[in-house]
Each structure stands twice: as C-alpha cells, then as structure tokens.
Amino acid sequence: MLALFAVLLPVTCRACAVCGGATDEHIVEASNSVLWALLGLVMFVFAATAATIWFLWKKAHTPIPAHLALIESLSSEEATAD
C-alpha cells in the first residue's frame, strides 16, 4: 500500500545548490569544507576508540609492581590462615 502511494504521488525532487551545479564559488567551497570537517570528526572518533582500546590492552598486560604483589600475597595468606 505504501509503495503504491509513493509511486502514484507526484514528488518534485530538487538537488542542493552544489549538486545542482551552482556557479557560486563560495557555496561550493563551504560545502567542501564542511565535508572535510565531518570526515575529520569521524576519523577523530575512530582514533580515540583505537587509542582507548590500546591503552586498556597495555594496562591489562602490565605486570603488577613488586610492592603490590607483596601486599596481595600477605592478604591471601592471612585469609587462608583464618
């Protein structure tokens, strides 16, 4: 029903000024700048996600410092003695 309605309904489609072949250089330059800014934002999000994953992976594979290992071994011995 919805497809039939969409086919029978006359719709006028208009492209934006840039896609429609605008002759104004300022509009074309502005839209290109916006596209590059959005691509940069997407790349920043991907890079931040990758950096977070790398940081967590590095942190998970770092050995425990000697003073913390000593404290953990003393606590576990006291827990088993009780």
N, C-alpha and C positions, 0 to 999 in steps of 0.2 A: 504494500500500500504506500509506504513511504517512498520507495523507488519510483513508483508510478507518479506520485505527486511531484517529485523532484524533476522528472523528465517533462512533465506537462507544464510546469511553472516556468514561464519565461524569465530568465535572470540576465541582467546586464553585468558583465564582469569587466572591471577596469583594473589595469595594472597600475602599480605605483609610478611616480614620475620617472624614477630611474629605469625601471624595467620597460616602461613605455617609450623610452628613447628621449629623455629630457635633454634639452640643449643647454640648460643652466649648469655650468661647471661646479658651482657651489653645492648644489644638491647632490651631484654625483660624488664629489669629494667628501661631503659629510656622511653619506651613506657608506662609503668605503671605510671611513674612519670608524664608524660605529661597528661595522662588521669585524674589523681588526680588533677593536676593544673587546667585543664579545668573545672572539676566539681566544684572546689573551686571558680573559676571565676563566674560560673553560680549562685552558692549559694550567692556569694557576691552581684551580681546584684539583686537577689530576696530579700535579706536582706535590701539592700539600698532602694529598692522600697517600701518595707513594712515600713521602718523607715520614709521615706518621707510621706507616707500616714498617719502614726500615728502622726507625727508632725503637719501636716495640720489639722487633725481631732482635736487634742488637742488645737491647736491655734484657731480653729473656735468655740470651746466650752468654751473658757476662757472669763470671764466677762470683760467688759470694765472698766478700772480704774476710780476712782471717779473724778479725775481732768479732764479726757477726757469726761466723761459723762456730767459734768458741762459745759464744752465748747460747746458740741453738743446741750445741752438744751438752752444755751444762743443764739447760732446761729439760731436755729429753731424758737425761739421767735422773734428775730429780723426780720427774713424772713417773718413771718406771720404778723408782725406789718406794714410792708411796703405795 
